[in-house]
Amino acid sequence: MTDHALRLLRQHAHLAELAAFPFDFDLNRTDHVEQVRLASGAPLRPVAGDGAGGTYFVCADGSVLYADSEGSAGIIGSSVDEALETVIGLPGWRDHLDLSPSDGPEKILAAVAETEDEFREDYDLDEARPRLRAALGLPERSPVELIGRLYAALLRTEPDFLLLNAEEGCAYDLLDRHPRPPLWEPVLARGRADLAALRVGDRTVWDAVAGDPVRRRLALRAAQFDRADGDLELLRELLRRERESSMSDELRLAAVLVGLHGRVEDLPLLHEVRETDYDTACGLGGMPGQDADGTALREWARELDESLFGTDPSDEPPSTWTGLAADQGLVEVARVALIRRLDEIETDQSLLRRPGAPATLNPAPLSGLAHEFEELGDRVQALRAQRLCAALQETAWDRVSARLRQARLERETGQLAEAMATLAGLRGTLADPGDASLRHWRDVNLGRFVAEEHYALACALVEAGLREEARVTLAAAESILGELSEAAGRAVRELAEDAAARVRDSGDPG
């Protein structure tokens, strides 16, 4: 794909004027209503805008992302040329975002005709359109074909082109309302293919799938939702190999799927797996003894299956699919799902702040989201989740723990002033906790971790050339160190000495 038409618009003012009026593709409107960025971090370049405050951006692969002024965005073409074909060929394209090829030519043509008749009341569309098309070298396409191309482009918006408010981190809505497949479908696709290959019985495939931890887990998940009587032997092999990962949800799942067959000859294998380590023994607790019959084995497996697994992938916690997406390298698939979930929670929290709202949010999902974002390497979104999480904590211990993590993320994302403020609030809670949960903080790892984060921030401030702030933070760190028990303080001593030396060597006379 090329941007030949865009170059022509930039070279010839009369063509640019015609594109701007009546087709509302204005090269002089490149300032969007707010700062935005792609969730993936890929580059984004504004090239035009429209009279309603919308902006056309070119992405790294040449695709054109349109963002309106109301917080919605979507891909409308694989190149600027393709986007211009849509803008010129369907001047009312924003009114047709929910049309698709499945609507049929008759409905599409009627909808487009109605919109264009309204345009003709104000613009000489039939003269302007062929003239601009010819000048830009764009082909004439039927409205049905253009709607099909627009539909296909819109469906490519996620996961690679999710647009975020750059300051707040929340995502733009989709421009359209076309249905998308559930998260589990793209995540489980590899597992379904591997399960089908395993069922053929090719030992080469068996070795490749069973020996790869990610493919093995995906195959087990596929077997969870597509159960077959003939799968017992391959399930046994996957169970044997999954024990190498120690306790995991998929290990428990493999044991359950084997146990559901109710074969007493599998009891020795199941008990051998259970004895792998302490965590596995706990995870497979309640397993019937080796002298049990098939009915008892099947009943044990059925109870675990009904409480933990089941046969509907839509019933699985979202973290199952985001974790498996990340494990197989579908980073943007996982990121989009996590950001959308965080946006929902943030909206819920805003609603609960309203007067008369009695409910409170559980901070645990936010803590989990922060962890998952960190696993993806997205500390910006992790920090966003952690700030919400910290605001929901009730006990002094939990507030300190949450703010400690928040301060670390702020430091790691270069928000050093914010990290200083967060640690100051943390110290205020230590001084006046308001409950008894922190009575032993000086003697346990929490105290050590608080001191360590202060020293780490002091070093970061030195590196940023903020010597006075570093000295203030170092003084706070040494005050905390002085309160710790001997054992906790001993663990921090080396870091304390290094931080003090860095502040001293930075040239600050203090």
LOKEMAR-630737 format. One record per residue (C-alpha): residue number from 1; residue in one letter; x, y, z. Coordinates in pm, 1 decimal. Example, Ala and Ser with C-alpha at 12.3 -4.5 7.8 and 13.67 -1.06 7.14 Angstrom:
LOKEMAR-630737
ZADO,num,residu,east,north,up
ZADO,1,A,1230.0,-450.0,780.0;
ZADO,2,S,1367.0,-106.0,714.0;
***
This chain:
LOKEMAR-630737
ZADO,num,residu,east,north,up
ZADO,1,M,0.0,0.0,0.0;
ZADO,2,T,113.8,354.5,-73.8;
ZADO,3,D,39.0,711.0,24.5;
ZADO,4,H,58.3,839.4,-334.0;
ZADO,5,A,-267.7,1033.5,-296.9;
ZADO,6,L,-150.5,1201.2,22.6;
ZADO,7,R,164.6,1326.2,-150.2;
ZADO,8,L,-45.3,1474.6,-427.8;
ZADO,9,L,-269.0,1651.2,-177.8;
ZADO,10,R,36.6,1802.8,-11.1;
ZADO,11,Q,184.2,1911.8,-342.9;
ZADO,12,H,-130.1,2070.3,-491.8;
ZADO,13,A,-326.6,2318.2,-284.1;
ZADO,14,H,-636.3,2302.8,-504.6;
ZADO,15,L,-660.8,1926.4,-449.4;
ZADO,16,A,-613.0,1968.4,-75.6;
ZADO,17,E,-894.9,2224.9,-74.7;
ZADO,18,L,-1122.2,1986.0,-261.1;
ZADO,19,A,-1041.4,1702.8,-18.3;
ZADO,20,A,-1121.2,1932.9,272.7;
ZADO,21,F,-1443.9,2050.4,115.0;
ZADO,22,P,-1670.4,1866.5,60.1;
ZADO,23,F,-1496.1,1544.0,170.7;
ZADO,24,D,-1386.9,1671.2,513.6;
ZADO,25,F,-1028.7,1541.2,487.6;
ZADO,26,D,-840.2,1854.4,588.9;
ZADO,27,L,-459.0,1851.3,594.7;
ZADO,28,N,-462.1,2161.9,815.7;
ZADO,29,R,-649.6,1989.7,1099.3;
ZADO,30,T,-383.7,1764.9,1251.7;
ZADO,31,D,-420.9,1872.2,1615.8;
ZADO,32,H,-631.3,1614.4,1794.0;
ZADO,33,V,-853.4,1718.8,2083.9;
ZADO,34,E,-617.3,1547.3,2331.7;
ZADO,35,Q,-283.1,1371.7,2342.8;
ZADO,36,V,-314.3,1009.6,2237.7;
ZADO,37,R,-91.4,708.4,2183.6;
ZADO,38,L,-124.5,347.2,2077.5;
ZADO,39,A,-135.6,94.7,2361.1;
ZADO,40,S,135.9,-105.1,2184.7;
ZADO,41,G,371.1,192.8,2191.0;
ZADO,42,A,400.9,188.7,1809.7;
ZADO,43,P,437.2,526.4,1634.4;
ZADO,44,L,133.8,729.7,1533.4;
ZADO,45,R,136.2,1028.3,1295.9;
ZADO,46,P,-156.5,1268.0,1241.0;
ZADO,47,V,-203.2,1362.1,875.0;
ZADO,48,A,-547.8,1523.6,854.2;
ZADO,49,G,-863.9,1602.0,1044.0;
ZADO,50,D,-1228.2,1687.3,995.2;
ZADO,51,G,-1464.0,1961.9,1099.5;
ZADO,52,A,-1610.2,1755.9,1384.7;
ZADO,53,G,-1278.3,1734.7,1569.3;
ZADO,54,G,-1181.6,1393.0,1439.2;
ZADO,55,T,-825.7,1310.5,1331.1;
ZADO,56,Y,-672.1,1074.5,1077.3;
ZADO,57,F,-351.9,906.7,1199.6;
ZADO,58,V,-106.7,695.7,1002.4;
ZADO,59,C,30.6,393.9,1189.3;
ZADO,60,A,367.9,225.8,1144.0;
ZADO,61,D,238.3,-25.3,886.5;
ZADO,62,G,62.8,248.6,689.1;
ZADO,63,S,-284.9,175.8,823.5;
ZADO,64,V,-504.6,479.6,887.2;
ZADO,65,L,-665.3,513.1,1229.5;
ZADO,66,Y,-950.7,759.8,1263.2;
ZADO,67,A,-1024.3,899.2,1610.2;
ZADO,68,D,-1330.0,1113.1,1670.8;
ZADO,69,S,-1363.5,1384.4,1933.0;
ZADO,70,E,-1594.9,1174.1,2151.7;
ZADO,71,G,-1349.1,899.2,2244.9;
ZADO,72,S,-1393.2,639.3,1969.0;
ZADO,73,A,-1137.4,517.1,1717.6;
ZADO,74,G,-1093.6,257.5,1447.0;
ZADO,75,I,-889.3,154.9,1145.6;
ZADO,76,I,-1057.7,268.5,822.3;
ZADO,77,G,-797.9,163.4,565.8;
ZADO,78,S,-472.0,-23.4,519.9;
ZADO,79,S,-313.7,288.2,365.7;
ZADO,80,V,-390.5,656.0,317.2;
ZADO,81,D,-489.7,581.0,-42.0;
ZADO,82,E,-740.1,320.8,75.9;
ZADO,83,A,-874.7,551.4,345.3;
ZADO,84,L,-918.5,829.9,86.9;
ZADO,85,E,-1107.4,590.4,-139.6;
ZADO,86,T,-1353.5,543.8,146.4;
ZADO,87,V,-1371.2,910.9,242.6;
ZADO,88,I,-1431.5,1018.4,-118.6;
ZADO,89,G,-1643.6,723.0,-224.9;
ZADO,90,L,-1855.5,728.1,92.6;
ZADO,91,P,-1864.5,1091.4,208.9;
ZADO,92,G,-2112.8,984.6,477.5;
ZADO,93,W,-1898.0,690.7,589.7;
ZADO,94,R,-1935.8,776.1,959.8;
ZADO,95,D,-2308.3,703.2,923.7;
ZADO,96,H,-2233.9,358.1,782.5;
ZADO,97,L,-1994.0,221.2,1043.1;
ZADO,98,D,-2233.5,-54.1,1145.7;
ZADO,99,L,-2302.2,-178.0,793.6;
ZADO,100,S,-2135.9,-501.1,687.8;
ZADO,101,P,-2134.4,-726.9,379.9;
ZADO,102,S,-2389.8,-947.1,556.8;
ZADO,103,D,-2644.8,-666.8,519.1;
ZADO,104,G,-2654.8,-732.9,146.1;
ZADO,105,P,-2620.9,-499.1,-152.7;
ZADO,106,E,-2980.1,-375.0,-144.2;
ZADO,107,K,-2963.5,-244.7,212.2;
ZADO,108,I,-2612.7,-101.9,163.9;
ZADO,109,L,-2701.6,82.6,-156.9;
ZADO,110,A,-3020.3,222.1,-4.8;
ZADO,111,A,-2839.1,351.7,305.4;
ZADO,112,V,-2560.1,511.0,100.5;
ZADO,113,A,-2806.2,666.5,-144.3;
ZADO,114,E,-3004.4,825.4,136.5;
ZADO,115,T,-2690.4,979.2,288.2;
ZADO,116,E,-2558.4,1104.7,-43.2;
ZADO,117,D,-2890.4,1264.9,-132.2;
ZADO,118,E,-2854.1,1472.0,184.5;
ZADO,119,F,-2500.8,1568.2,79.1;
ZADO,120,R,-2621.9,1680.1,-260.6;
ZADO,121,E,-2846.6,1936.7,-97.1;
ZADO,122,D,-2532.8,2131.5,3.4;
ZADO,123,Y,-2251.4,2008.6,-223.7;
ZADO,124,D,-2201.1,1936.2,-590.8;
ZADO,125,L,-2094.4,1581.6,-506.8;
ZADO,126,D,-2132.6,1441.7,-856.9;
ZADO,127,E,-1887.3,1695.2,-997.4;
ZADO,128,A,-1636.7,1701.2,-713.6;
ZADO,129,R,-1600.0,1326.9,-658.0;
ZADO,130,P,-1490.3,1211.6,-1005.8;
ZADO,131,R,-1262.5,1514.5,-1038.3;
ZADO,132,L,-1077.2,1440.2,-711.2;
ZADO,133,R,-1063.3,1067.5,-779.1;
ZADO,134,A,-910.2,1121.1,-1119.6;
ZADO,135,A,-657.0,1374.0,-993.0;
ZADO,136,L,-542.8,1139.5,-715.3;
ZADO,137,G,-538.8,830.1,-934.4;
ZADO,138,L,-794.9,648.3,-721.5;
ZADO,139,P,-1021.8,385.5,-880.0;
ZADO,140,E,-1397.4,409.8,-872.9;
ZADO,141,R,-1543.7,141.7,-647.2;
ZADO,142,S,-1903.7,57.7,-574.3;
ZADO,143,P,-2049.0,146.1,-234.5;
ZADO,144,V,-2090.0,-226.3,-165.6;
ZADO,145,E,-1718.5,-288.4,-217.6;
ZADO,146,L,-1623.1,16.1,-11.3;
ZADO,147,I,-1843.7,-92.7,278.3;
ZADO,148,G,-1680.8,-435.8,263.6;
ZADO,149,R,-1333.6,-283.6,277.3;
ZADO,150,L,-1431.6,-48.7,560.0;
ZADO,151,Y,-1582.3,-338.6,754.8;
ZADO,152,A,-1264.9,-545.4,717.1;
ZADO,153,A,-1050.4,-249.6,823.4;
ZADO,154,L,-1257.9,-177.7,1133.3;
ZADO,155,L,-1223.7,-538.4,1248.4;
ZADO,156,R,-844.0,-496.5,1247.0;
ZADO,157,T,-852.0,-220.2,1507.5;
ZADO,158,E,-788.7,-455.7,1796.3;
ZADO,159,P,-553.1,-575.6,1917.2;
ZADO,160,D,-275.3,-386.6,1737.8;
ZADO,161,F,-428.6,-39.5,1709.2;
ZADO,162,L,-594.6,28.4,2043.8;
ZADO,163,L,-584.1,405.9,2101.7;
ZADO,164,L,-530.6,546.9,2450.7;
ZADO,165,N,-564.9,884.2,2613.2;
ZADO,166,A,-194.6,952.4,2665.6;
ZADO,167,E,-238.4,1121.3,3001.8;
ZADO,168,E,-498.6,901.4,3169.9;
ZADO,169,G,-416.4,571.4,2999.0;
ZADO,170,C,-779.2,474.5,2933.1;
ZADO,171,A,-877.7,329.9,2597.3;
ZADO,172,Y,-1090.1,475.6,2320.9;
ZADO,173,D,-1409.2,288.9,2236.2;
ZADO,174,L,-1441.4,114.4,1903.7;
ZADO,175,L,-1590.7,321.2,1623.7;
ZADO,176,D,-1828.5,41.1,1529.6;
ZADO,177,R,-2049.0,-212.8,1704.0;
ZADO,178,H,-1959.4,-517.3,1497.2;
ZADO,179,P,-1930.4,-833.2,1708.8;
ZADO,180,R,-1583.4,-965.8,1781.0;
ZADO,181,P,-1486.7,-1320.6,1878.8;
ZADO,182,P,-1451.0,-1379.8,2253.5;
ZADO,183,L,-1100.7,-1355.4,2395.9;
ZADO,184,W,-1065.7,-1728.9,2434.2;
ZADO,185,E,-1103.1,-1802.4,2062.3;
ZADO,186,P,-773.0,-1655.1,1935.8;
ZADO,187,V,-597.0,-1764.5,2254.2;
ZADO,188,L,-711.3,-2125.2,2226.4;
ZADO,189,A,-665.7,-2160.7,1848.3;
ZADO,190,R,-316.6,-2313.8,1876.8;
ZADO,191,G,-433.7,-2555.7,2144.8;
ZADO,192,R,-725.6,-2673.9,1934.4;
ZADO,193,A,-498.5,-2737.0,1639.3;
ZADO,194,D,-252.1,-2929.6,1857.2;
ZADO,195,L,-529.3,-3135.8,2015.9;
ZADO,196,A,-652.3,-3236.2,1671.4;
ZADO,197,A,-297.0,-3337.1,1575.1;
ZADO,198,L,-252.6,-3533.7,1897.7;
ZADO,199,R,-568.0,-3728.3,1825.6;
ZADO,200,V,-423.1,-3842.9,1494.1;
ZADO,201,G,-155.7,-4023.9,1695.1;
ZADO,202,D,164.0,-3892.8,1533.6;
ZADO,203,R,432.0,-3949.9,1800.4;
ZADO,204,T,641.6,-3665.6,1659.7;
ZADO,205,V,354.1,-3428.7,1733.8;
ZADO,206,W,308.3,-3583.4,2075.9;
ZADO,207,D,670.2,-3519.0,2166.5;
ZADO,208,A,660.0,-3161.0,2033.5;
ZADO,209,V,339.4,-3065.9,2214.0;
ZADO,210,A,401.9,-3253.1,2538.4;
ZADO,211,G,757.0,-3119.8,2559.2;
ZADO,212,D,660.6,-2755.4,2513.1;
ZADO,213,P,509.5,-2610.9,2834.4;
ZADO,214,V,294.0,-2352.9,2655.8;
ZADO,215,R,165.2,-2583.9,2383.7;
ZADO,216,R,99.6,-2850.5,2645.8;
ZADO,217,R,-107.9,-2612.7,2857.8;
ZADO,218,L,-303.3,-2494.9,2554.7;
ZADO,219,A,-372.6,-2853.4,2444.8;
ZADO,220,L,-501.6,-2935.9,2791.7;
ZADO,221,R,-730.6,-2633.0,2784.0;
ZADO,222,A,-856.7,-2739.4,2441.6;
ZADO,223,A,-925.0,-3088.1,2581.6;
ZADO,224,Q,-1115.7,-2929.6,2869.5;
ZADO,225,F,-1372.7,-2785.8,2628.2;
ZADO,226,D,-1368.4,-3062.7,2367.5;
ZADO,227,R,-1379.5,-3391.4,2555.5;
ZADO,228,A,-1358.1,-3725.4,2380.5;
ZADO,229,D,-1353.5,-4084.1,2510.3;
ZADO,230,G,-1048.0,-4162.8,2300.8;
ZADO,231,D,-831.9,-3894.0,2464.4;
ZADO,232,L,-726.4,-4090.9,2774.5;
ZADO,233,E,-383.0,-4195.7,2650.8;
ZADO,234,L,-284.6,-3849.5,2532.9;
ZADO,235,L,-418.4,-3701.2,2859.3;
ZADO,236,R,-199.9,-3942.8,3055.2;
ZADO,237,E,104.6,-3827.7,2858.4;
ZADO,238,L,22.5,-3459.7,2908.0;
ZADO,239,L,-28.8,-3522.1,3280.4;
ZADO,240,R,310.8,-3693.0,3312.5;
ZADO,241,R,483.7,-3404.3,3138.8;
ZADO,242,E,290.8,-3126.6,3313.3;
ZADO,243,R,414.0,-3248.2,3652.2;
ZADO,244,E,753.7,-3108.9,3544.8;
ZADO,245,S,601.4,-2762.6,3597.7;
ZADO,246,S,503.1,-2851.1,3953.9;
ZADO,247,M,159.5,-2732.5,4064.7;
ZADO,248,S,-37.2,-2542.3,3802.7;
ZADO,249,D,-400.4,-2505.7,3708.9;
ZADO,250,E,-330.7,-2717.7,3402.8;
ZADO,251,L,-175.0,-2995.0,3613.9;
ZADO,252,R,-491.0,-3011.4,3822.7;
ZADO,253,L,-695.8,-3000.3,3502.1;
ZADO,254,A,-497.8,-3290.2,3352.1;
ZADO,255,A,-551.4,-3495.7,3666.5;
ZADO,256,V,-924.2,-3418.9,3658.1;
ZADO,257,L,-958.0,-3509.1,3289.0;
ZADO,258,V,-779.2,-3839.8,3349.6;
ZADO,259,G,-980.8,-3908.7,3663.7;
ZADO,260,L,-1312.3,-3847.1,3486.5;
ZADO,261,H,-1252.2,-4162.8,3283.7;
ZADO,262,G,-1276.7,-4358.0,3610.6;
ZADO,263,R,-1000.4,-4611.1,3536.2;
ZADO,264,V,-851.6,-4763.0,3852.9;
ZADO,265,E,-526.5,-4833.6,3664.0;
ZADO,266,D,-469.3,-4456.2,3660.3;
ZADO,267,L,-465.0,-4424.1,4039.5;
ZADO,268,P,-90.8,-4509.2,4072.9;
ZADO,269,L,-6.6,-4238.2,3816.0;
ZADO,270,L,-230.7,-3983.9,3987.3;
ZADO,271,H,-78.8,-4057.1,4327.1;
ZADO,272,E,272.0,-4037.2,4182.3;
ZADO,273,V,190.3,-3694.4,4038.9;
ZADO,274,R,35.2,-3582.0,4366.7;
ZADO,275,E,356.7,-3662.0,4551.4;
ZADO,276,T,564.7,-3437.4,4321.8;
ZADO,277,D,593.8,-3171.0,4592.2;
ZADO,278,Y,401.0,-3010.5,4875.5;
ZADO,279,D,211.3,-2763.6,4655.5;
ZADO,280,T,96.7,-3039.5,4422.2;
ZADO,281,A,-13.6,-3255.1,4714.1;
ZADO,282,C,-227.1,-2966.7,4838.6;
ZADO,283,G,-361.7,-2889.5,4491.4;
ZADO,284,L,-471.8,-3250.2,4439.5;
ZADO,285,G,-600.4,-3299.0,4791.9;
ZADO,286,G,-892.4,-3531.6,4857.9;
ZADO,287,M,-783.0,-3781.4,4592.5;
ZADO,288,P,-914.6,-4131.0,4673.6;
ZADO,289,G,-665.2,-4394.3,4787.3;
ZADO,290,Q,-493.6,-4634.6,4552.7;
ZADO,291,D,-734.4,-4909.8,4651.5;
ZADO,292,A,-1039.9,-4704.1,4554.9;
ZADO,293,D,-1274.4,-4808.6,4275.6;
ZADO,294,G,-1348.4,-4625.7,3952.1;
ZADO,295,T,-1665.9,-4470.9,4088.5;
ZADO,296,A,-1480.0,-4297.7,4372.1;
ZADO,297,L,-1214.6,-4173.9,4130.7;
ZADO,298,R,-1473.3,-4038.6,3890.2;
ZADO,299,E,-1664.5,-3869.1,4172.3;
ZADO,300,W,-1348.7,-3695.3,4300.5;
ZADO,301,A,-1270.2,-3571.5,3950.0;
ZADO,302,R,-1629.3,-3462.6,3888.5;
ZADO,303,E,-1641.2,-3251.6,4204.3;
ZADO,304,L,-1319.9,-3070.7,4109.9;
ZADO,305,D,-1437.9,-3030.3,3753.4;
ZADO,306,E,-1767.4,-2871.9,3855.8;
ZADO,307,S,-1605.4,-2636.7,4106.9;
ZADO,308,L,-1295.3,-2534.4,3908.4;
ZADO,309,F,-1327.5,-2615.1,3538.8;
ZADO,310,G,-1632.3,-2715.0,3336.5;
ZADO,311,T,-1687.9,-2724.1,2963.4;
ZADO,312,D,-1770.6,-2362.6,2872.5;
ZADO,313,P,-1466.3,-2143.7,2796.7;
ZADO,314,S,-1675.8,-1833.3,2866.8;
ZADO,315,D,-1694.1,-1939.4,3231.5;
ZADO,316,E,-1317.2,-1925.1,3277.4;
ZADO,317,P,-1173.4,-1623.8,3462.9;
ZADO,318,P,-1039.5,-1366.0,3214.1;
ZADO,319,S,-694.5,-1406.2,3369.8;
ZADO,320,T,-681.4,-1761.3,3230.2;
ZADO,321,W,-696.8,-1629.2,2876.5;
ZADO,322,T,-482.4,-1320.5,2923.4;
ZADO,323,G,-214.5,-1535.0,3087.1;
ZADO,324,L,-220.8,-1791.9,2807.2;
ZADO,325,A,-219.8,-1513.9,2547.2;
ZADO,326,A,93.5,-1361.2,2697.8;
ZADO,327,D,261.2,-1700.5,2730.0;
ZADO,328,Q,231.0,-1767.4,2357.3;
ZADO,329,G,343.2,-1418.9,2256.2;
ZADO,330,L,0.0,-1266.6,2188.5;
ZADO,331,V,102.3,-962.7,2389.9;
ZADO,332,E,-137.1,-713.3,2232.3;
ZADO,333,V,-429.9,-952.0,2265.4;
ZADO,334,A,-358.5,-974.3,2637.3;
ZADO,335,R,-292.8,-600.8,2673.6;
ZADO,336,V,-620.5,-499.5,2507.8;
ZADO,337,A,-823.5,-732.8,2728.9;
ZADO,338,L,-649.0,-610.0,3043.4;
ZADO,339,I,-689.7,-241.2,2955.5;
ZADO,340,R,-1057.1,-286.4,2874.5;
ZADO,341,R,-1105.8,-462.8,3208.3;
ZADO,342,L,-919.5,-187.7,3394.1;
ZADO,343,D,-1132.1,76.6,3222.0;
ZADO,344,E,-1446.7,-101.9,3342.1;
ZADO,345,I,-1323.2,-111.2,3700.5;
ZADO,346,E,-1218.0,253.4,3688.2;
ZADO,347,T,-1565.7,348.3,3563.9;
ZADO,348,D,-1724.4,145.2,3842.5;
ZADO,349,Q,-1503.2,317.7,4098.5;
ZADO,350,S,-1602.6,660.5,3964.7;
ZADO,351,L,-1969.7,569.1,3995.6;
ZADO,352,L,-1919.3,450.2,4352.3;
ZADO,353,R,-1771.9,785.9,4450.4;
ZADO,354,R,-2106.9,950.2,4389.9;
ZADO,355,P,-2309.2,1053.0,4696.2;
ZADO,356,G,-2532.4,777.0,4825.2;
ZADO,357,A,-2339.6,492.7,4659.8;
ZADO,358,P,-2308.1,233.6,4939.8;
ZADO,359,A,-2105.1,-36.6,4767.1;
ZADO,360,T,-1728.8,-69.1,4763.8;
ZADO,361,L,-1498.2,-233.8,4514.8;
ZADO,362,N,-1276.9,-530.8,4591.4;
ZADO,363,P,-913.2,-423.3,4540.4;
ZADO,364,A,-794.3,-779.5,4468.4;
ZADO,365,P,-873.0,-773.5,4092.0;
ZADO,366,L,-679.6,-447.2,4060.1;
ZADO,367,S,-378.5,-598.9,4230.7;
ZADO,368,G,-400.8,-891.3,3990.3;
ZADO,369,L,-424.2,-656.7,3693.0;
ZADO,370,A,-120.1,-463.4,3809.9;
ZADO,371,H,73.2,-790.1,3830.0;
ZADO,372,E,-39.7,-900.0,3482.8;
ZADO,373,F,55.7,-564.9,3330.1;
ZADO,374,E,398.7,-594.5,3489.4;
ZADO,375,E,435.7,-942.4,3343.0;
ZADO,376,L,366.0,-786.1,3001.4;
ZADO,377,G,626.4,-516.4,3069.1;
ZADO,378,D,362.5,-241.2,3070.5;
ZADO,379,R,451.1,-52.1,3387.6;
ZADO,380,V,241.1,249.7,3288.8;
ZADO,381,Q,-80.7,50.0,3297.0;
ZADO,382,A,42.8,-144.0,3600.2;
ZADO,383,L,84.2,186.3,3783.4;
ZADO,384,R,-262.2,297.8,3678.8;
ZADO,385,A,-410.1,-21.5,3823.7;
ZADO,386,Q,-198.6,0.8,4137.3;
ZADO,387,R,-306.4,358.4,4212.0;
ZADO,388,L,-668.6,250.5,4198.1;
ZADO,389,C,-584.7,-49.8,4413.6;
ZADO,390,A,-409.1,162.7,4677.2;
ZADO,391,A,-707.3,396.6,4702.2;
ZADO,392,L,-934.1,105.5,4799.0;
ZADO,393,Q,-729.8,-41.3,5084.7;
ZADO,394,E,-890.4,-41.6,5428.4;
ZADO,395,T,-627.2,-152.5,5681.7;
ZADO,396,A,-309.4,40.9,5749.3;
ZADO,397,W,-98.0,-262.8,5656.8;
ZADO,398,D,-268.6,-295.7,5320.2;
ZADO,399,R,-240.6,78.3,5252.5;
ZADO,400,V,132.9,73.5,5321.0;
ZADO,401,S,185.4,-239.9,5109.5;
ZADO,402,A,-13.4,-96.9,4819.0;
ZADO,403,R,159.7,241.4,4831.7;
ZADO,404,L,496.6,72.2,4848.1;
ZADO,405,R,426.0,-104.1,4520.8;
ZADO,406,Q,286.1,218.1,4376.8;
ZADO,407,A,601.8,408.9,4468.8;
ZADO,408,R,819.7,144.3,4304.9;
ZADO,409,L,621.6,165.1,3981.5;
ZADO,410,E,635.1,543.9,3988.6;
ZADO,411,R,1010.6,528.3,4032.3;
ZADO,412,E,1049.9,273.6,3752.1;
ZADO,413,T,841.6,487.4,3513.6;
ZADO,414,G,1043.5,800.4,3595.2;
ZADO,415,Q,771.5,971.5,3799.5;
ZADO,416,L,1010.0,1057.6,4079.2;
ZADO,417,A,816.7,1348.4,4231.9;
ZADO,418,E,506.6,1129.4,4248.9;
ZADO,419,A,710.0,851.7,4411.2;
ZADO,420,M,833.3,1094.4,4674.9;
ZADO,421,A,477.5,1201.7,4750.6;
ZADO,422,T,358.6,841.4,4770.5;
ZADO,423,L,634.9,749.3,5014.2;
ZADO,424,A,556.2,1056.7,5222.9;
ZADO,425,G,196.8,937.2,5250.5;
ZADO,426,L,322.0,591.4,5338.5;
ZADO,427,R,535.3,731.9,5621.0;
ZADO,428,G,230.7,920.2,5747.8;
ZADO,429,T,43.6,590.7,5775.1;
ZADO,430,L,335.0,429.4,5958.3;
ZADO,431,A,334.7,718.3,6206.3;
ZADO,432,D,-41.4,720.0,6256.0;
ZADO,433,P,-187.3,390.1,6129.7;
ZADO,434,G,-530.4,416.8,6286.9;
ZADO,435,D,-546.2,42.4,6355.5;
ZADO,436,A,-328.3,-233.8,6499.7;
ZADO,437,S,-232.4,-403.4,6173.7;
ZADO,438,L,111.1,-235.5,6162.4;
ZADO,439,R,219.8,-306.0,6514.7;
ZADO,440,H,499.2,-541.7,6401.7;
ZADO,441,W,608.2,-365.2,6081.7;
ZADO,442,R,957.1,-290.3,6217.6;
ZADO,443,D,1031.7,-659.6,6274.0;
ZADO,444,V,917.1,-811.6,5944.6;
ZADO,445,N,992.5,-784.5,5574.5;
ZADO,446,L,748.1,-496.7,5525.8;
ZADO,447,G,976.4,-264.5,5720.6;
ZADO,448,R,1276.2,-383.2,5525.1;
ZADO,449,F,1098.8,-330.0,5193.0;
ZADO,450,V,988.5,21.0,5292.4;
ZADO,451,A,1347.6,114.9,5375.0;
ZADO,452,E,1477.5,-42.4,5053.1;
ZADO,453,E,1234.6,154.6,4837.3;
ZADO,454,H,1339.4,481.6,5002.4;
ZADO,455,Y,1705.0,405.9,4931.2;
ZADO,456,A,1626.3,301.1,4572.6;
ZADO,457,L,1439.4,626.4,4516.0;
ZADO,458,A,1726.2,828.0,4664.0;
ZADO,459,C,1959.9,665.8,4408.9;
ZADO,460,A,1715.8,736.9,4123.4;
ZADO,461,L,1691.6,1100.2,4229.3;
ZADO,462,V,2070.7,1130.1,4225.9;
ZADO,463,E,2081.9,985.4,3874.3;
ZADO,464,A,1820.7,1241.4,3767.2;
ZADO,465,G,2031.0,1524.7,3907.6;
ZADO,466,L,1781.0,1601.0,4184.3;
ZADO,467,R,2035.7,1618.9,4464.9;
ZADO,468,E,1827.8,1805.4,4721.6;
ZADO,469,E,1536.4,1566.2,4676.9;
ZADO,470,A,1778.6,1275.4,4703.1;
ZADO,471,R,1912.3,1407.8,5030.3;
ZADO,472,V,1560.7,1448.4,5173.4;
ZADO,473,T,1467.7,1094.9,5069.8;
ZADO,474,L,1791.4,954.5,5207.9;
ZADO,475,A,1722.9,1119.1,5543.5;
ZADO,476,A,1376.6,959.2,5549.4;
ZADO,477,A,1530.1,622.6,5461.9;
ZADO,478,E,1783.9,645.6,5743.5;
ZADO,479,S,1509.0,738.6,5987.2;
ZADO,480,I,1313.8,428.3,5888.4;
ZADO,481,L,1627.6,214.7,5907.1;
ZADO,482,G,1680.5,335.0,6261.1;
ZADO,483,E,1340.2,198.4,6360.8;
ZADO,484,L,1388.2,-150.6,6215.2;
ZADO,485,S,1477.0,-453.6,6419.4;
ZADO,486,E,1837.9,-565.5,6406.6;
ZADO,487,A,1762.2,-852.4,6166.3;
ZADO,488,A,1554.8,-638.0,5929.1;
ZADO,489,G,1809.9,-357.4,5937.7;
ZADO,490,R,2096.3,-592.2,5865.0;
ZADO,491,A,1933.4,-696.0,5536.2;
ZADO,492,V,1921.5,-331.4,5421.8;
ZADO,493,R,2265.0,-221.8,5537.4;
ZADO,494,E,2454.2,-274.1,5210.2;
ZADO,495,L,2193.6,-84.5,5006.0;
ZADO,496,A,2190.7,193.8,5267.0;
ZADO,497,E,2566.9,238.7,5245.6;
ZADO,498,D,2559.3,243.4,4865.3;
ZADO,499,A,2279.1,501.5,4853.9;
ZADO,500,A,2451.4,723.3,5110.7;
ZADO,501,A,2773.1,711.0,4907.2;
ZADO,502,R,2590.6,804.1,4586.4;
ZADO,503,V,2422.4,1101.7,4747.2;
ZADO,504,R,2751.9,1211.6,4901.7;
ZADO,505,D,2943.6,1169.9,4574.2;
ZADO,506,S,2683.2,1362.3,4376.6;
ZADO,507,G,2847.2,1687.2,4484.6;
ZADO,508,D,2591.1,1787.4,4744.0;
ZADO,509,P,2784.8,1940.8,5035.7;
ZADO,510,G,2535.7,1781.6,5273.0;
***
